[in-house]
Amino acid sequence: MTSTDSAATDNAQKAPAKDPWDLPDVSGLVVGVLGGTGPQGKGLAYRLAKAGQKVIIGSRAADRARAAADELGHGVEGADNAETARRSDVVIVAVPWDGHGKTLESLREELTGKLVVDCVNPLGFDKKGAYALKPEEGSAAEQAAALLPDSRVTAAFHHLSAVLLQDPQVDEIDTDVMVLGEVRADVEIVQALAGRIPGMRGIFAGRLRNAHQVESLVANLISVNRRYKAHAGLRVTDV
């Protein structure tokens, strides 16, 4: 057999390319939201729980988390951050940027082995409006990966309007979610979670080294929203 014949045989035996929209069933996963009493965390918790996901929201104060959970309904539970991390399969980080590093560092043990989804946007504000900050590690997601070496860190849910997420009169969230990560299986879990929310899709958008520009784009969306009195999201075309 010639080398050309051998190559043709090898190609014929290769499995067909996986459909990028063939995503796993994530309906049985428990999702924890650190910072679940803040606007974005609370909104994400509400949408995921409304879609049938088991959700626990975390806060530094357990009683505050429980009060927020009671307000949301849909089976949402509240606990302190450590218990939330321990009990969850997937943990969404939605804490304020100025507390991001300390919060994750304090939960390193509880987050060991967990799939962590960082949605924090490092931003500054002045009289000209919002502007992006660049952490020493490159992005909030890369800071999370550095602080949580035994966790599986991804990045997603950056460009969502907290107002729309929390509005019970809004049935669908018309947006795509850019998902970044190092391991395809982890990224696909997050994509599938995003897809459980009506109107939303999760789109693979690269590895964590590309997270900075995704986080930074929120500053532009804030400018859009202020000019047009809107709650702008993103759509990726042709996929």
N, C-alpha and C positions, 0 to 999 in steps of 0.2 A: 504494500500500500504506500502511495506517495504521501509526502507531507501535506499536500493539498487535499488529498482524500481524507486524511486523518483529521484535518481541521474541519472539513465539511461534516464528518461524522460527529465530532465533538459539538459543533453548533446545533446539529439536528437533535442531539440528546439533551441540550440545555432546556430547563423548564421555562415556560413562558414568563414574561415579565409580570410582576405582581401589579394588579390594578391599584393605583394609589388611593382610590376611593373605597377599597376593601378594608374597612376599619374594624377593630375589635368590638365586641359587646362589653360595654363598661357599666351596664345598668346595675350590677351588683357591687360596685365599688363604693366605699365610704369616702366622701370628700370633706376635708377639713379646710376651713378658711381662717387663716391667721389675720387678724385685723378685720374680723367679720362684723364688727360694730361700726366700722367706717363706711362712707358712702359706696365706694366701689365693691368692697368685700361683702357688704350687706346686699347689694344689688346682685352680685354673682351668686351668693347663697340662695337668694330668693328665686332666681331664674332656674338654677340647677334643681332645687328642691321641687319647684313647680313642675319640672319636667320628669320628676319621679326619682331623682337621685337622693340617696341618703346623705344629709349634710349636717356637719357640726361646725358651729362658728366659735372662734376662739377670741379671747381678749385677755389682757393682763388681769382683769378682775372677772372672776367667774360669774358673779351675780349680774354684772353688766351684760355679759354674753347671754345668760339665760333670759334676761329681760328682752333683749333684741330678738332672740330665737322665738319667744312667745309671740312677739309682735309679727314675725314673718309667717308663722304657722307652717303648714305643709310638712309637718314632722321634723322640722329643724330643731336641733338641740344646741345648747350653749354650754361651754366649759372654759376653763382657763387654757392658755395657749399650750401648755405642756400636755394636758390631758387630750386636747384636740389633736395634737401631733401624734400621740401614742395610739389613739383609736382610729386614725384615718389611714386609708390606703394611698390616697393622693392628697397633698397639702398645697393649697393655693396661698401664696404669700402676698397679702394686700395691705401691708402695714405702711405707715408714712416713711418716706425716704430717710428722714433724719433718725429713725429708730431701726432701720433695716438691718444694719450690721450687728448691733447689740442683740436684737431679738433672735436672729438666726444663730449667733454664737451661743446664746443661752440655751438653745433647743437642739444643739448638735446631737446629743445622745438620743433624744426622742425622735429625731428625724432620720436616724440611721436606717438605711434600707428603703426609705420612703421615696416615692416619686414626688418631687417638689416642683411646683409651677410658680415661677416668679413673675408677677405682673406689675412690679413697682417701676415707676418712672422718675429718675433723678432729675428734678427740675428746680430752677430758681425763678424768682419773680422780682421785677423792678418796675419802674414807671413806664417802661416800654412793653411790658407784658411778660409772658413766660419765655424761658430759654433753657436749653439743655445743659445739664452738668455732666461731666465725664469722670466717673469714679476712677481711682487708681488702677483697679482691676480691668477697666474698660467699659463696664456696664454693671447695672444692678444684678443681672443674671450671673455674670462672671464673678462678681463678689460673692454671691450665694454659693456658686460652685467651689470657690476657694475656701469658704467657711464651712462647707458641708461636704468634705471629701468622701464620706461614706453614704451620701444620698445621690439620687439620680435627678439632676437639676435640668429643668427645661424652662422656657420663657414663653408666655402667651397672655392674652386678655388685656393688652396694653391700651387699646384704642376704643374702649367702650365708654359710652356715656352713662355715668352713674344715675343721672336723672331718668333716662329711659329704662335702665335695668330695674329701677325701683318702682316704676309707674305701673300699677296693676291694670290700667286702661290700655297699655301697649301690649298687644298679643304677640308680636314678632319683633325681633331685634335684627334689623336689616343691615348686616355687616359680615365681613370676613374677619377671622382671627388668625393672625400670623403666629405660627408656632415654631420655635427654634429649640434645637437640642442635639446631643451627640449620638444618641441611640435611636434608631428608627422606631423600634417597638414602643419606646417611651413617648416619642412624638405622636405616634398614631393613637395612643391612649388619650392624649390631650386633645388631639383633633376630634376624636370620637366624643369626648365630653362636650366640646364646643358645639358639635353637631346635634346634641340632644336638645339644645335651646332652639326653638322655632325661629327660622329666618337666618340662623347663624351657620357658618361653615368654618372648619379649621383647615388652614392652608400651611403646608410645610414651607418654611422661609429661611432655612439654612441652619448652620451651627451656631453655638453660643457666641462665637467671636463676631457674629453679625448682629448681636442684640443691641448694641449701642444706638445704631441708627433707627431701629424699630422703637426703642424707648424714647428717643429724641423726637420722633415725629409727632408725639403728643403735643409738644410745644406749638407746632404748626396747626394742629387741629384746634387747639385752644384759640388761636388767632382766627381761624375760620369761624368758629362758633361765636366769637364776640362780634365779628363783622356782620355775619348773616343771621344772628339770633337763632342759631341752630344747635343740633346735637349730632354733629357729623361723625360718620363712621367711614370704613374703607370697603371697597370691593376690588378684588383681583380679577381682571378680565381674562378670557380665553382659557380658563382651567375649570 
